[in-house]
Amino acid sequence: MSDIAIDVDSVLFPINDMVILPAFHAAGIRLGPSARPIVKEDITDFDYEKCLGPWAKVVAFQQFQRPDLYDGYTLGEYPRAVVDELRDTYDRVIAVTSPFWQHASSKWNYCLRAGFDHKDIVLCGDKSLVDFDVLLDDRPETIAQIGRDRAVVFDQPWNRFDPPGIHYVRAHGWGEVLEKIDALVQPPRRVTLQSAWEDFEASCIHGKALSKRCYKCWEIEEEL
């Protein structure tokens, strides 16, 4: 069995969609000759200044310093279902994140609302200090920093490059997360209604479901 670590910003919490882009729009930041509003696909670098200009970095930094940054938000229904299935399959699923000190409490409470127990939330500046088997993160540089082979990059416009020498697989959204992690760690067979029925049928040495009372098994029981 294995421990799975999941990043918060841009994985468990779509911070650019929910917080940063609305802040850019409210500040009147526009792009190009047409002065069009910024969209998510415009954020092509972790450094907002490199892809959007210095004013964008200032506005984003102001948001990250908000003590209430994550208040009022909850993990979406589908990501929550995926995380719950990971919990059912693996030993432990932990939220690992590097917060600003100003919003650390708000981020902690968001993780609690997302279903993480307090013992499964780790706030740290260096994820290599945390013991886990697979990391789901949106930043390839973090994967390089921890120096482990088993990792999944959560696809985003700002990470669509593959730095040389870094080994990971890519998940294009929550719909691929289970598949990618399972392929890395080869978990035990998932128990579904169908697989449970197949196991039940297989328990009869004569190829019939015991609930149908295989007559050969009945004869054996009578002889015993």
FIKOLMI-440414 format. One record per residue (C-alpha): chain; residue in one letter; x, y, z; residue number from 1. Coordinates in steps of 0.2 Angstrom, whole numbers. Last residue first. Layout:
residues N
A / a / X / Y / Z / NUM
...
end
This chain:
residues 224
A / l / -96 / -171 / 23 / 224
A / e / -106 / -182 / 10 / 223
A / e / -120 / -169 / 10 / 222
A / e / -108 / -155 / 7 / 221
A / i / -100 / -164 / -8 / 220
A / e / -118 / -167 / -15 / 219
A / w / -123 / -149 / -13 / 218
A / c / -106 / -143 / -21 / 217
A / k / -111 / -154 / -36 / 216
A / y / -129 / -147 / -36 / 215
A / c / -122 / -130 / -38 / 214
A / r / -134 / -120 / -26 / 213
A / k / -138 / -105 / -36 / 212
A / s / -131 / -94 / -21 / 211
A / l / -115 / -104 / -23 / 210
A / a / -113 / -96 / -40 / 209
A / k / -107 / -109 / -53 / 208
A / g / -90 / -113 / -60 / 207
A / h / -88 / -130 / -52 / 206
A / i / -75 / -125 / -40 / 205
A / c / -87 / -112 / -33 / 204
A / s / -77 / -97 / -26 / 203
A / a / -76 / -90 / -43 / 202
A / e / -95 / -85 / -43 / 201
A / f / -92 / -75 / -27 / 200
A / d / -76 / -67 / -34 / 199
A / e / -86 / -62 / -50 / 198
A / w / -100 / -55 / -39 / 197
A / a / -88 / -44 / -29 / 196
A / s / -80 / -39 / -46 / 195
A / q / -97 / -33 / -52 / 194
A / l / -102 / -24 / -36 / 193
A / t / -85 / -15 / -36 / 192
A / v / -69 / -19 / -26 / 191
A / r / -54 / -11 / -33 / 190
A / r / -40 / -23 / -36 / 189
A / p / -25 / -20 / -25 / 188
A / p / -15 / -4 / -31 / 187
A / q / -2 / -4 / -45 / 186
A / v / 9 / 11 / -38 / 185
A / l / 12 / 21 / -54 / 184
A / a / -3 / 15 / -65 / 183
A / d / -15 / 17 / -50 / 182
A / i / -9 / 35 / -49 / 181
A / k / -12 / 39 / -67 / 180
A / e / -29 / 30 / -68 / 179
A / l / -35 / 38 / -52 / 178
A / v / -30 / 56 / -58 / 177
A / e / -37 / 55 / -76 / 176
A / g / -55 / 62 / -73 / 175
A / w / -48 / 74 / -61 / 174
A / g / -40 / 84 / -75 / 173
A / h / -27 / 80 / -89 / 172
A / a / -16 / 70 / -78 / 171
A / r / 3 / 70 / -83 / 170
A / v / 16 / 57 / -79 / 169
A / y / 32 / 61 / -70 / 168
A / h / 51 / 59 / -72 / 167
A / i / 61 / 75 / -72 / 166
A / g / 78 / 75 / -82 / 165
A / p / 73 / 87 / -95 / 164
A / p / 59 / 100 / -90 / 163
A / d / 43 / 95 / -99 / 162
A / f / 32 / 110 / -103 / 161
A / r / 14 / 113 / -101 / 160
A / n / 15 / 119 / -83 / 159
A / w / 7 / 136 / -84 / 158
A / p / -8 / 131 / -94 / 157
A / q / -12 / 117 / -81 / 156
A / d / -11 / 98 / -81 / 155
A / f / -10 / 90 / -64 / 154
A / v / 8 / 83 / -64 / 153
A / v / 9 / 65 / -57 / 152
A / a / 24 / 59 / -47 / 151
A / r / 33 / 43 / -44 / 150
A / d / 51 / 45 / -48 / 149
A / r / 56 / 55 / -33 / 148
A / g / 69 / 70 / -32 / 147
A / i / 59 / 81 / -20 / 146
A / q / 65 / 96 / -29 / 145
A / a / 62 / 89 / -47 / 144
A / i / 44 / 86 / -42 / 143
A / t / 43 / 104 / -35 / 142
A / e / 50 / 110 / -52 / 141
A / p / 36 / 101 / -61 / 140
A / r / 23 / 111 / -53 / 139
A / d / 4 / 106 / -53 / 138
A / d / 6 / 93 / -40 / 137
A / l / 0 / 75 / -36 / 136
A / l / 14 / 67 / -27 / 135
A / v / 16 / 48 / -25 / 134
A / d / 25 / 38 / -11 / 133
A / f / 24 / 50 / 4 / 132
A / d / 36 / 56 / 18 / 131
A / v / 36 / 75 / 20 / 130
A / l / 53 / 84 / 20 / 129
A / s / 54 / 84 / 1 / 128
A / k / 39 / 95 / 2 / 127
A / d / 49 / 110 / 7 / 126
A / g / 40 / 126 / 13 / 125
A / c / 28 / 116 / 24 / 124
A / l / 9 / 115 / 29 / 123
A / v / 5 / 97 / 31 / 122
A / i / -13 / 91 / 32 / 121
A / d / -17 / 72 / 36 / 120
A / k / -17 / 74 / 55 / 119
A / h / -30 / 87 / 54 / 118
A / d / -41 / 75 / 45 / 117
A / f / -44 / 79 / 27 / 116
A / g / -62 / 80 / 20 / 115
A / a / -61 / 96 / 9 / 114
A / r / -69 / 106 / 24 / 113
A / l / -53 / 102 / 34 / 112
A / c / -42 / 107 / 19 / 111
A / y / -51 / 124 / 18 / 110
A / n / -48 / 126 / 37 / 109
A / w / -29 / 124 / 34 / 108
A / k / -29 / 136 / 20 / 107
A / s / -38 / 149 / 31 / 106
A / s / -26 / 146 / 45 / 105
A / a / -11 / 148 / 33 / 104
A / h / -17 / 164 / 25 / 103
A / q / -5 / 177 / 32 / 102
A / w / 9 / 164 / 34 / 101
A / f / 9 / 162 / 15 / 100
A / p / 6 / 143 / 12 / 99
A / s / 16 / 129 / 6 / 98
A / t / 5 / 114 / 3 / 97
A / v / 4 / 95 / 7 / 96
A / a / -14 / 88 / 8 / 95
A / i / -13 / 69 / 13 / 94
A / v / -20 / 53 / 7 / 93
A / r / -16 / 38 / 17 / 92
A / d / -16 / 19 / 16 / 91
A / y / -22 / 18 / -2 / 90
A / t / -38 / 12 / -10 / 89
A / d / -53 / 19 / 0 / 88
A / r / -43 / 36 / 3 / 87
A / l / -40 / 37 / -16 / 86
A / e / -59 / 34 / -18 / 85
A / d / -63 / 49 / -7 / 84
A / v / -50 / 60 / -16 / 83
A / v / -59 / 55 / -33 / 82
A / a / -76 / 59 / -25 / 81
A / r / -70 / 76 / -18 / 80
A / p / -63 / 80 / -35 / 79
A / y / -81 / 77 / -42 / 78
A / e / -91 / 87 / -29 / 77
A / g / -80 / 102 / -29 / 76
A / l / -69 / 106 / -14 / 75
A / t / -76 / 120 / -3 / 74
A / y / -74 / 139 / -3 / 73
A / g / -81 / 151 / 10 / 72
A / d / -64 / 156 / 17 / 71
A / y / -49 / 152 / 6 / 70
A / l / -41 / 169 / 5 / 69
A / d / -47 / 175 / 22 / 68
A / p / -30 / 181 / 29 / 67
A / r / -26 / 190 / 12 / 66
A / q / -8 / 190 / 8 / 65
A / f / -10 / 179 / -7 / 64
A / q / -22 / 191 / -14 / 63
A / q / -10 / 206 / -13 / 62
A / f / 3 / 195 / -22 / 61
A / a / -9 / 192 / -36 / 60
A / v / -12 / 211 / -38 / 59
A / v / 7 / 215 / -38 / 58
A / k / 11 / 201 / -50 / 57
A / a / -2 / 207 / -62 / 56
A / w / 5 / 224 / -62 / 55
A / p / 22 / 218 / -67 / 54
A / g / 17 / 210 / -83 / 53
A / l / 6 / 196 / -89 / 52
A / c / 17 / 181 / -94 / 51
A / k / 33 / 185 / -85 / 50
A / e / 25 / 195 / -71 / 49
A / y / 13 / 181 / -66 / 48
A / d / 28 / 170 / -61 / 47
A / f / 21 / 152 / -62 / 46
A / d / 21 / 154 / -81 / 45
A / t / 8 / 152 / -95 / 44
A / i / -7 / 162 / -87 / 43
A / d / -15 / 167 / -103 / 42
A / e / -25 / 151 / -104 / 41
A / k / -34 / 156 / -88 / 40
A / v / -42 / 172 / -96 / 39
A / i / -36 / 190 / -95 / 38
A / p / -48 / 203 / -101 / 37
A / r / -46 / 210 / -119 / 36
A / a / -36 / 227 / -121 / 35
A / s / -38 / 225 / -140 / 34
A / p / -20 / 230 / -142 / 33
A / g / -15 / 216 / -131 / 32
A / l / -20 / 211 / -113 / 31
A / r / -30 / 219 / -99 / 30
A / i / -29 / 222 / -81 / 29
A / g / -44 / 232 / -74 / 28
A / a / -41 / 229 / -56 / 27
A / a / -57 / 220 / -54 / 26
A / h / -53 / 209 / -69 / 25
A / f / -36 / 204 / -62 / 24
A / a / -44 / 200 / -45 / 23
A / p / -57 / 189 / -53 / 22
A / l / -43 / 180 / -62 / 21
A / i / -33 / 178 / -45 / 20
A / v / -47 / 171 / -34 / 19
A / m / -58 / 157 / -41 / 18
A / d / -50 / 153 / -57 / 17
A / n / -32 / 156 / -52 / 16
A / i / -35 / 147 / -35 / 15
A / p / -43 / 131 / -42 / 14
A / f / -41 / 122 / -25 / 13
A / l / -37 / 104 / -23 / 12
A / v / -25 / 105 / -38 / 11
A / s / -22 / 124 / -43 / 10
A / d / -16 / 127 / -25 / 9
A / v / -18 / 112 / -13 / 8
A / d / -5 / 99 / -18 / 7
A / i / -9 / 81 / -15 / 6
A / a / 1 / 67 / -7 / 5
A / i / -3 / 49 / -9 / 4
A / d / 3 / 36 / 4 / 3
A / s / 5 / 18 / -2 / 2
A / m / 0 / 0 / 0 / 1
end
